[in-house]
């Protein structure tokens, strides 16, 4: 460590150095994220994205079949795509940081970023991880509850919460889901904001994100818990709260990036 900056072994001089941060930095990032959201509210944009997707899944799940049993993995896996949805939010925070007046529509300016090709590739990686999570959830479901069909959602819920196999599904599913969420956090917590801000290249951005997590394992773990708690709270309000939680977390992630990357 040099002057309070942690540099992972093997990191090249050309790559951004990362700082050690603490819990106070997380709360500072959240506070700044909330102020950014108040300056340029984007909840209507997020509602326009969230409700059609979740509504379509819920409507289809009501018909039974595999989609009914995979409704929760699909909805929870939606959080794995959060960094992509937050791209426009990062742009708003970046512009506010530069002292510019912003509106929600300025989020669309991210499409002009020079880093767009790298951003799209990293976004594709998240899509692959999302698909892998859904496949894993299906395998866990069949391994615990079997491959039989359920005629009604209540029959499925009774089996999940009323049998030992159902609780085995819950425990294993949440454990595997946490692994996927940890991978996404480690790969993206710094990489997307860094690409948008400096465009150092995809490899450098991902390595910097991984080094940031390696240098701050406990703090980043707490950040992951904060993200999960806010997303769960947002989902508990019939998903309306997600339209606030997701952009606030996006803004806060930008400021967390400023704290951790030199």
Secondary structure, DSSP 4 states (H G I P E B T S, - for coil): -BTTEE--TT--TTSPPEE---HHHHHHHHHHHHHHHHHS--HHHHHHHHHHHHHHHHHHHTT-SHHHHTHHHHHHHGGGGHHHHTHHHHHHHHHHHTT----GGGGGGGGG-TTHHHHHHHHHHHHHHHHHHHHHHHHHHHHHH-S---SSHHHHHHHHHHSHHHHHHHHHHHHHHHHHHHHHHHHHTTHHHHHHHH---HHHHHHHHHHHHHHTHHHHHHHHHHHHHHHHHHHTTTTTTHHHHHHHHHHHHHHHHHHHB-
